Amino acid sequence: MIVDESSFSGAEDFCVGFLTLKRGKLIGRKTAGSTGSPIIFNLPRGALVLICAKKDFFHDGKEFIGFGITPDIEVKTSVKDIIENRDAALDIAIKNLSDK
């Protein structure tokens, strides 16, 4: 499964189940580390504060809120990838599947 910093909330919960059930590998960049269940406080001058209101963790007690979930295969996006409109994580995921 391909993940990155835009993977949060239910996506991270899904990652926990995916890894726990040993359904495959996570490929890409570390997840966001947020439940997506914030309590929102208004501050002066139109500012907002969002505080995580839900505690999620792996079955063994390992926490990921505030840290993110590190993929099994980390893929760094390079400037060249962006210029060439290439998804390095997708390329590695396809290669990983092809090798099986």
The first five atom37 places (N, CA, C, CB, O) and aatype in JSON, in Angstrom:
{
  "aatype": [12, 9, 19, 3, 6, 15, 15, 13, 15, 7, 0, 6, 3, 13, 4, 19, 7, 13, 10, 16, 10, 11, 1, 7, 11, 10, 9, 7, 1, 11, 16, 0, 7, 15, 16, 7, 15, 14, 9, 9, 13, 2, 10, 14, 1, 7, 0, 10, 19, 10, 9, 4, 0, 11, 11, 3, 13, 13, 8, 3, 7, 11, 6, 13, 9, 7, 13, 7, 9, 16, 14, 3, 9, 6, 19, 11, 16, 15, 19, 11, 3, 9, 9, 6, 2, 1, 3, 0, 0, 10, 3, 9, 0, 9, 11, 2, 10, 15, 3, 11],
  "atom_mask": [
    [1, 1, 1, 1, 1],
    [1, 1, 1, 1, 1],
    [1, 1, 1, 1, 1],
    [1, 1, 1, 1, 1],
    [1, 1, 1, 1, 1],
    [1, 1, 1, 1, 1],
    [1, 1, 1, 1, 1],
    [1, 1, 1, 1, 1],
    [1, 1, 1, 1, 1],
    [1, 1, 1, 0, 1],
    [1, 1, 1, 1, 1],
    [1, 1, 1, 1, 1],
    [1, 1, 1, 1, 1],
    [1, 1, 1, 1, 1],
    [1, 1, 1, 1, 1],
    [1, 1, 1, 1, 1],
    [1, 1, 1, 0, 1],
    [1, 1, 1, 1, 1],
    [1, 1, 1, 1, 1],
    [1, 1, 1, 1, 1],
    [1, 1, 1, 1, 1],
    [1, 1, 1, 1, 1],
    [1, 1, 1, 1, 1],
    [1, 1, 1, 0, 1],
    [1, 1, 1, 1, 1],
    [1, 1, 1, 1, 1],
    [1, 1, 1, 1, 1],
    [1, 1, 1, 0, 1],
    [1, 1, 1, 1, 1],
    [1, 1, 1, 1, 1],
    [1, 1, 1, 1, 1],
    [1, 1, 1, 1, 1],
    [1, 1, 1, 0, 1],
    [1, 1, 1, 1, 1],
    [1, 1, 1, 1, 1],
    [1, 1, 1, 0, 1],
    [1, 1, 1, 1, 1],
    [1, 1, 1, 1, 1],
    [1, 1, 1, 1, 1],
    [1, 1, 1, 1, 1],
    [1, 1, 1, 1, 1],
    [1, 1, 1, 1, 1],
    [1, 1, 1, 1, 1],
    [1, 1, 1, 1, 1],
    [1, 1, 1, 1, 1],
    [1, 1, 1, 0, 1],
    [1, 1, 1, 1, 1],
    [1, 1, 1, 1, 1],
    [1, 1, 1, 1, 1],
    [1, 1, 1, 1, 1],
    [1, 1, 1, 1, 1],
    [1, 1, 1, 1, 1],
    [1, 1, 1, 1, 1],
    [1, 1, 1, 1, 1],
    [1, 1, 1, 1, 1],
    [1, 1, 1, 1, 1],
    [1, 1, 1, 1, 1],
    [1, 1, 1, 1, 1],
    [1, 1, 1, 1, 1],
    [1, 1, 1, 1, 1],
    [1, 1, 1, 0, 1],
    [1, 1, 1, 1, 1],
    [1, 1, 1, 1, 1],
    [1, 1, 1, 1, 1],
    [1, 1, 1, 1, 1],
    [1, 1, 1, 0, 1],
    [1, 1, 1, 1, 1],
    [1, 1, 1, 0, 1],
    [1, 1, 1, 1, 1],
    [1, 1, 1, 1, 1],
    [1, 1, 1, 1, 1],
    [1, 1, 1, 1, 1],
    [1, 1, 1, 1, 1],
    [1, 1, 1, 1, 1],
    [1, 1, 1, 1, 1],
    [1, 1, 1, 1, 1],
    [1, 1, 1, 1, 1],
    [1, 1, 1, 1, 1],
    [1, 1, 1, 1, 1],
    [1, 1, 1, 1, 1],
    [1, 1, 1, 1, 1],
    [1, 1, 1, 1, 1],
    [1, 1, 1, 1, 1],
    [1, 1, 1, 1, 1],
    [1, 1, 1, 1, 1],
    [1, 1, 1, 1, 1],
    [1, 1, 1, 1, 1],
    [1, 1, 1, 1, 1],
    [1, 1, 1, 1, 1],
    [1, 1, 1, 1, 1],
    [1, 1, 1, 1, 1],
    [1, 1, 1, 1, 1],
    [1, 1, 1, 1, 1],
    [1, 1, 1, 1, 1],
    [1, 1, 1, 1, 1],
    [1, 1, 1, 1, 1],
    [1, 1, 1, 1, 1],
    [1, 1, 1, 1, 1],
    [1, 1, 1, 1, 1],
    [1, 1, 1, 1, 1]
  ],
  "atom_positions": [
    [[0.84, -1.15, 0.0], [0.0, 0.0, 0.0], [0.9, 1.23, 0.0], [-0.96, -0.01, 1.2], [1.89, 1.28, 0.73]],
    [[0.57, 2.2, -0.8], [1.35, 3.43, -0.91], [0.8, 4.45, 0.09], [1.32, 3.99, -2.37], [-0.4, 4.71, 0.14]],
    [[1.72, 5.03, 0.88], [1.34, 6.01, 1.9], [2.29, 7.21, 1.84], [1.36, 5.38, 3.32], [3.38, 7.13, 1.28]],
    [[1.85, 8.32, 2.42], [2.7, 9.5, 2.56], [2.11, 10.39, 3.63], [2.84, 10.26, 1.2], [1.23, 9.98, 4.38]],
    [[2.61, 11.62, 3.7], [2.17, 12.54, 4.75], [0.71, 12.95, 4.61], [3.04, 13.77, 4.73], [0.15, 13.55, 5.53]],
    [[0.07, 12.66, 3.48], [-1.36, 12.95, 3.35], [-2.22, 11.79, 3.83], [-1.7, 13.29, 1.89], [-3.44, 11.85, 3.76]],
    [[-1.58, 10.72, 4.3], [-2.31, 9.58, 4.87], [-2.51, 9.85, 6.37], [-1.53, 8.22, 4.64], [-1.55, 9.83, 7.14]],
    [[-3.76, 10.1, 6.77], [-4.06, 10.36, 8.17], [-5.49, 9.9, 8.43], [-3.87, 11.87, 8.54], [-6.19, 9.48, 7.51]],
    [[-5.91, 9.99, 9.68], [-7.26, 9.65, 10.09], [-7.55, 8.18, 9.77], [-8.28, 10.56, 9.4], [-6.81, 7.3, 10.19]],
    [[-8.63, 7.94, 9.04], [-9.01, 6.57, 8.71], [-7.95, 5.83, 7.91], [0.0, 0.0, 0.0], [-7.84, 4.61, 8.0]],
    [[-7.17, 6.57, 7.11], [-6.1, 5.94, 6.32], [-5.05, 5.33, 7.24], [-5.45, 6.96, 5.36], [-4.54, 4.24, 6.97]],
    [[-4.72, 6.03, 8.32], [-3.74, 5.47, 9.26], [-4.34, 4.3, 10.04], [-3.26, 6.56, 10.25], [-3.65, 3.32, 10.3]],
    [[-5.6, 4.4, 10.39], [-6.25, 3.26, 11.05], [-6.23, 2.05, 10.13], [-7.71, 3.62, 11.44], [-6.01, 0.92, 10.58]],
    [[-6.45, 2.27, 8.84], [-6.39, 1.19, 7.86], [-4.98, 0.6, 7.79], [-6.83, 1.69, 6.47], [-4.82, -0.62, 7.71]],
    [[-3.96, 1.46, 7.83], [-2.57, 0.99, 7.82], [-2.29, 0.08, 9.0], [-1.59, 2.18, 7.84], [-1.61, -0.94, 8.86]],
    [[-2.81, 0.44, 10.17], [-2.6, -0.37, 11.37], [-3.17, -1.77, 11.16], [-3.25, 0.29, 12.61], [-2.5, -2.76, 11.44]],
    [[-4.39, -1.85, 10.68], [-5.0, -3.16, 10.41], [-4.27, -3.91, 9.32], [0.0, 0.0, 0.0], [-4.06, -5.12, 9.43]],
    [[-3.87, -3.22, 8.27], [-3.15, -3.8, 7.13], [-1.85, -4.44, 7.61], [-2.86, -2.73, 6.06], [-1.52, -5.57, 7.22]],
    [[-1.11, -3.72, 8.45], [0.16, -4.25, 8.97], [-0.07, -5.36, 9.99], [0.97, -3.13, 9.6], [0.64, -6.37, 9.98]],
    [[-1.04, -5.18, 10.87], [-1.32, -6.17, 11.9], [-1.7, -7.51, 11.29], [-2.43, -5.67, 12.83], [-1.29, -8.56, 11.77]],
    [[-2.49, -7.46, 10.22], [-2.93, -8.69, 9.55], [-1.93, -9.2, 8.52], [-4.27, -8.46, 8.88], [-2.17, -10.19, 7.83]],
    [[-0.79, -8.5, 8.44], [0.29, -8.88, 7.52], [-0.21, -9.06, 6.08], [0.95, -10.19, 7.99], [0.07, -10.05, 5.41]],
    [[-0.96, -8.05, 5.63], [-1.54, -8.08, 4.27], [-0.56, -7.62, 3.2], [-2.78, -7.22, 4.22], [-0.79, -7.84, 2.02]],
    [[0.53, -6.97, 3.6], [1.51, -6.49, 2.64], [2.41, -5.46, 3.29], [0.0, 0.0, 0.0], [2.49, -5.35, 4.51]],
    [[3.09, -4.71, 2.43], [4.04, -3.7, 2.89], [3.5, -2.3, 2.64], [5.4, -3.87, 2.21], [2.72, -2.07, 1.71]],
    [[3.94, -1.38, 3.49], [3.69, 0.04, 3.24], [4.88, 0.57, 2.46], [3.46, 0.85, 4.58], [6.03, 0.29, 2.81]],
    [[4.61, 1.34, 1.41], [5.65, 1.88, 0.55], [5.4, 3.38, 0.4], [5.66, 1.17, -0.85], [4.27, 3.81, 0.16]],
    [[6.44, 4.16, 0.56], [6.33, 5.61, 0.36], [7.0, 6.4, 1.45], [0.0, 0.0, 0.0], [8.15, 6.14, 1.81]],
    [[6.25, 7.38, 1.99], [6.78, 8.25, 3.04], [5.95, 8.09, 4.3], [6.8, 9.72, 2.58], [4.82, 7.59, 4.25]],
    [[6.49, 8.52, 5.41], [5.83, 8.41, 6.71], [4.45, 9.07, 6.68], [6.7, 9.04, 7.81], [4.28, 10.12, 6.06]],
    [[3.48, 8.45, 7.35], [2.13, 9.01, 7.42], [2.11, 10.23, 8.33], [1.13, 7.94, 7.92], [3.1, 10.56, 8.99]],
    [[0.97, 10.9, 8.36], [0.86, 12.18, 9.07], [0.9, 12.07, 10.59], [-0.4, 12.85, 8.67], [1.36, 13.0, 11.25]],
    [[0.43, 10.97, 11.15], [0.42, 10.84, 12.61], [-0.7, 11.6, 13.27], [0.0, 0.0, 0.0], [-0.53, 12.17, 14.34]],
    [[-1.87, 11.6, 12.63], [-3.01, 12.33, 13.17], [-4.29, 11.53, 12.96], [-3.13, 13.72, 12.51], [-4.48, 10.91, 11.92]],
    [[-5.16, 11.55, 13.96], [-6.41, 10.81, 13.86], [-7.42, 11.51, 12.95], [-7.01, 10.62, 15.23], [-8.36, 10.88, 12.46]],
    [[-7.22, 12.79, 12.73], [-8.21, 13.52, 11.96], [-9.45, 13.85, 12.78], [0.0, 0.0, 0.0], [-10.47, 14.26, 12.23]],
    [[-9.38, 13.66, 14.11], [-10.5, 13.93, 15.02], [-10.11, 15.07, 15.97], [-10.89, 12.65, 15.82], [-9.91, 14.83, 17.16]],
    [[-10.0, 16.28, 15.46], [-9.52, 17.37, 16.32], [-10.62, 18.07, 17.11], [-8.8, 18.38, 15.48], [-11.79, 18.09, 16.72]],
    [[-10.2, 18.62, 18.23], [-11.01, 19.62, 18.93], [-10.46, 20.96, 18.44], [-10.95, 19.48, 20.54], [-9.25, 21.18, 18.46]],
    [[-11.33, 21.84, 18.0], [-10.91, 23.1, 17.4], [-11.19, 24.25, 18.36], [-11.62, 23.33, 16.05], [-12.29, 24.4, 18.88]],
    [[-10.16, 25.07, 18.58], [-10.29, 26.26, 19.41], [-10.0, 27.49, 18.55], [-9.33, 26.2, 20.63], [-9.0, 27.53, 17.83]],
    [[-10.88, 28.46, 18.63], [-10.64, 29.74, 17.95], [-9.73, 30.6, 18.8], [-11.99, 30.47, 17.66], [-9.89, 30.68, 20.02]],
    [[-8.78, 31.22, 18.17], [-7.85, 32.13, 18.82], [-8.05, 33.54, 18.28], [-6.38, 31.66, 18.62], [-8.72, 33.72, 17.26]],
    [[-7.49, 34.52, 18.94], [-7.59, 35.89, 18.43], [-7.03, 36.02, 17.02], [-6.86, 36.86, 19.37], [-6.18, 35.23, 16.59]],
    [[-7.51, 37.02, 16.32], [-7.07, 37.36, 14.97], [-7.35, 36.26, 13.95], [-5.6, 37.67, 14.98], [-6.64, 36.15, 12.94]],
    [[-8.36, 35.45, 14.19], [-8.79, 34.44, 13.23], [-7.97, 33.15, 13.22], [0.0, 0.0, 0.0], [-8.18, 32.3, 12.35]],
    [[-7.06, 33.0, 14.15], [-6.23, 31.79, 14.19], [-7.02, 30.64, 14.82], [-4.92, 32.04, 14.99], [-7.97, 30.86, 15.59]],
    [[-6.62, 29.43, 14.49], [-7.24, 28.23, 15.03], [-6.18, 27.32, 15.63], [-8.02, 27.48, 13.93], [-5.02, 27.34, 15.21]],
    [[-6.58, 26.55, 16.62], [-5.73, 25.5, 17.17], [-6.51, 24.2, 17.06], [-5.31, 25.79, 18.67], [-7.68, 24.15, 17.45]],
    [[-5.89, 23.17, 16.53], [-6.51, 21.86, 16.44], [-5.73, 20.9, 17.32], [-6.57, 21.35, 14.96], [-4.52, 20.73, 17.14]],
    [[-6.4, 20.28, 18.27], [-5.76, 19.35, 19.19], [-6.37, 17.97, 18.98], [-5.91, 19.81, 20.67], [-7.59, 17.81, 18.99]],
    [[-5.51, 16.99, 18.79], [-5.95, 15.61, 18.57], [-6.8, 15.16, 19.76], [-4.73, 14.67, 18.38], [-6.38, 15.28, 20.91]],
    [[-8.0, 14.63, 19.48], [-8.93, 14.26, 20.55], [-9.16, 12.76, 20.66], [-10.25, 14.94, 20.32], [-10.01, 12.32, 21.43]],
    [[-8.41, 11.97, 19.91], [-8.62, 10.53, 19.89], [-7.27, 9.85, 19.98], [-9.39, 10.09, 18.61], [-6.32, 10.26, 19.31]],
    [[-7.17, 8.83, 20.78], [-5.91, 8.11, 20.92], [-6.0, 6.8, 20.15], [-5.57, 7.86, 22.43], [-6.82, 5.94, 20.47]],
    [[-5.18, 6.65, 19.15], [-5.1, 5.42, 18.37], [-3.72, 4.81, 18.55], [-5.39, 5.68, 16.86], [-2.76, 5.53, 18.82]],
    [[-3.63, 3.51, 18.41], [-2.34, 2.82, 18.55], [-2.44, 1.43, 17.93], [-1.92, 2.72, 20.03], [-3.53, 0.95, 17.63]],
    [[-1.27, 0.8, 17.75], [-1.21, -0.57, 17.26], [-1.68, -1.53, 18.35], [0.22, -0.93, 16.8], [-1.75, -1.15, 19.52]],
    [[-2.0, -2.75, 17.98], [-2.49, -3.74, 18.95], [-1.49, -4.01, 20.08], [-2.8, -5.05, 18.24], [-1.88, -4.41, 21.18]],
    [[-0.21, -3.78, 19.81], [0.82, -4.02, 20.84], [1.08, -2.78, 21.7], [2.12, -4.46, 20.17], [1.99, -2.78, 22.54]],
    [[0.29, -1.72, 21.5], [0.43, -0.5, 22.28], [1.31, 0.57, 21.64], [0.0, 0.0, 0.0], [1.37, 1.69, 22.14]],
    [[1.99, 0.23, 20.54], [2.84, 1.21, 19.86], [1.98, 2.35, 19.32], [3.64, 0.53, 18.7], [0.98, 2.14, 18.63]],
    [[2.39, 3.57, 19.65], [1.62, 4.74, 19.23], [2.15, 5.3, 17.9], [1.67, 5.81, 20.31], [3.33, 5.18, 17.58]],
    [[1.25, 5.92, 17.15], [1.67, 6.59, 15.91], [1.16, 8.03, 15.85], [1.17, 5.82, 14.7], [1.58, 8.79, 14.99]],
    [[0.27, 8.4, 16.77], [-0.24, 9.76, 16.78], [0.9, 10.7, 17.18], [-1.46, 9.9, 17.76], [1.53, 10.52, 18.22]],
    [[1.14, 11.69, 16.36], [2.23, 12.63, 16.6], [3.55, 12.19, 16.0], [0.0, 0.0, 0.0], [4.5, 12.97, 15.95]],
    [[3.62, 10.94, 15.54], [4.86, 10.4, 14.98], [4.69, 9.96, 13.53], [5.35, 9.23, 15.81], [5.59, 10.14, 12.72]],
    [[3.54, 9.39, 13.21], [3.31, 8.8, 11.91], [3.75, 7.35, 11.89], [0.0, 0.0, 0.0], [4.39, 6.86, 12.83]],
    [[3.41, 6.67, 10.82], [3.78, 5.27, 10.63], [4.85, 5.23, 9.55], [2.54, 4.38, 10.24], [4.63, 5.7, 8.43]],
    [[5.99, 4.67, 9.89], [7.09, 4.58, 8.93], [6.85, 3.4, 8.0], [8.46, 4.43, 9.66], [6.6, 2.29, 8.47]],
    [[6.9, 3.64, 6.69], [6.67, 2.54, 5.76], [7.79, 1.5, 5.79], [6.53, 3.09, 4.35], [8.92, 1.78, 6.2]],
    [[7.44, 0.3, 5.36], [8.43, -0.78, 5.26], [9.51, -0.42, 4.24], [7.75, -2.1, 4.87], [10.69, -0.71, 4.43]],
    [[9.08, 0.21, 3.15], [10.0, 0.65, 2.11], [9.83, 2.16, 1.96], [9.74, -0.09, 0.74], [8.84, 2.63, 1.41]],
    [[10.81, 2.92, 2.47], [10.73, 4.37, 2.39], [11.2, 4.84, 1.02], [11.57, 5.03, 3.5], [12.21, 4.37, 0.5]],
    [[10.45, 5.77, 0.44], [10.76, 6.32, -0.87], [10.8, 7.83, -0.76], [9.73, 5.86, -1.94], [9.81, 8.46, -0.4]],
    [[11.92, 8.41, -1.06], [12.06, 9.87, -1.06], [11.76, 10.39, -2.47], [13.49, 10.3, -0.6], [12.26, 9.86, -3.46]],
    [[10.94, 11.42, -2.54], [10.65, 12.04, -3.83], [11.74, 13.05, -4.14], [9.25, 12.73, -3.82], [12.04, 13.93, -3.33]],
    [[12.34, 12.92, -5.3], [13.42, 13.83, -5.69], [12.86, 14.95, -6.57], [14.54, 13.07, -6.43], [11.75, 14.87, -7.09]],
    [[13.65, 15.97, -6.74], [13.29, 17.07, -7.64], [13.12, 16.52, -9.05], [14.36, 18.21, -7.61], [12.22, 16.92, -9.78]],
    [[14.0, 15.6, -9.43], [13.91, 14.99, -10.77], [12.58, 14.26, -10.94], [15.09, 14.0, -10.98], [11.97, 14.33, -12.01]],
    [[12.11, 13.56, -9.89], [10.81, 12.88, -9.97], [9.71, 13.89, -10.26], [10.52, 12.13, -8.65], [8.83, 13.63, -11.08]],
    [[9.75, 15.02, -9.59], [8.73, 16.05, -9.77], [8.8, 16.63, -11.17], [8.88, 17.16, -8.72], [7.77, 16.79, -11.83]],
    [[10.0, 16.95, -11.64], [10.16, 17.52, -12.98], [9.66, 16.56, -14.04], [11.62, 17.86, -13.23], [9.02, 16.97, -15.01]],
    [[9.96, 15.27, -13.85], [9.56, 14.25, -14.84], [8.15, 13.7, -14.58], [10.56, 13.11, -14.83], [7.71, 12.76, -15.24]],
    [[7.44, 14.31, -13.59], [6.09, 13.87, -13.26], [6.05, 12.36, -13.0], [5.12, 14.24, -14.4], [5.16, 11.66, -13.48]],
    [[7.02, 11.89, -12.22], [7.17, 10.47, -11.94], [6.8, 10.19, -10.49], [8.61, 9.99, -12.23], [7.19, 10.94, -9.6]],
    [[6.07, 9.13, -10.26], [5.7, 8.72, -8.91], [6.62, 7.58, -8.5], [4.19, 8.28, -8.83], [6.37, 6.42, -8.82]],
    [[7.7, 7.93, -7.78], [8.71, 6.94, -7.41], [8.12, 5.84, -6.52], [9.87, 7.63, -6.68], [8.5, 4.68, -6.66]],
    [[7.21, 6.19, -5.63], [6.6, 5.18, -4.75], [5.78, 4.19, -5.57], [5.7, 5.86, -3.68], [5.82, 2.99, -5.31]],
    [[5.03, 4.68, -6.54], [4.26, 3.79, -7.4], [5.17, 2.88, -8.2], [3.36, 4.6, -8.34], [4.9, 1.68, -8.33]],
    [[6.25, 3.43, -8.74], [7.2, 2.61, -9.5], [7.78, 1.49, -8.64], [8.34, 3.48, -10.05], [7.88, 0.35, -9.1]],
    [[8.14, 1.8, -7.41], [8.7, 0.79, -6.51], [7.63, -0.23, -6.11], [9.31, 1.46, -5.25], [7.93, -1.42, -6.0]],
    [[6.41, 0.23, -5.89], [5.32, -0.7, -5.55], [5.07, -1.68, -6.69], [4.03, 0.07, -5.22], [4.89, -2.87, -6.45]],
    [[5.05, -1.18, -7.91], [4.83, -2.05, -9.08], [5.97, -3.06, -9.19], [4.71, -1.21, -10.39], [5.74, -4.24, -9.44]],
    [[7.21, -2.58, -9.01], [8.37, -3.5, -9.08], [8.27, -4.54, -7.97], [9.71, -2.71, -8.95], [8.55, -5.72, -8.2]],
    [[7.88, -4.11, -6.78], [7.75, -5.03, -5.65], [6.71, -6.11, -5.94], [7.37, -4.26, -4.37], [6.91, -7.28, -5.6]],
    [[5.6, -5.75, -6.57], [4.58, -6.73, -6.95], [5.06, -7.64, -8.07], [3.3, -6.02, -7.37], [4.78, -8.84, -8.07]],
    [[5.78, -7.07, -9.02], [6.3, -7.84, -10.16], [7.31, -8.88, -9.73], [6.93, -6.91, -11.19], [7.43, -9.93, -10.36]],
    [[8.03, -8.61, -8.65], [9.05, -9.54, -8.17], [8.47, -10.77, -7.48], [9.98, -8.83, -7.22], [9.2, -11.71, -7.16]],
    [[7.18, -10.76, -7.25], [6.55, -11.88, -6.52], [6.0, -12.93, -7.44], [5.45, -11.38, -5.63], [5.44, -13.92, -6.98]]
  ]
}
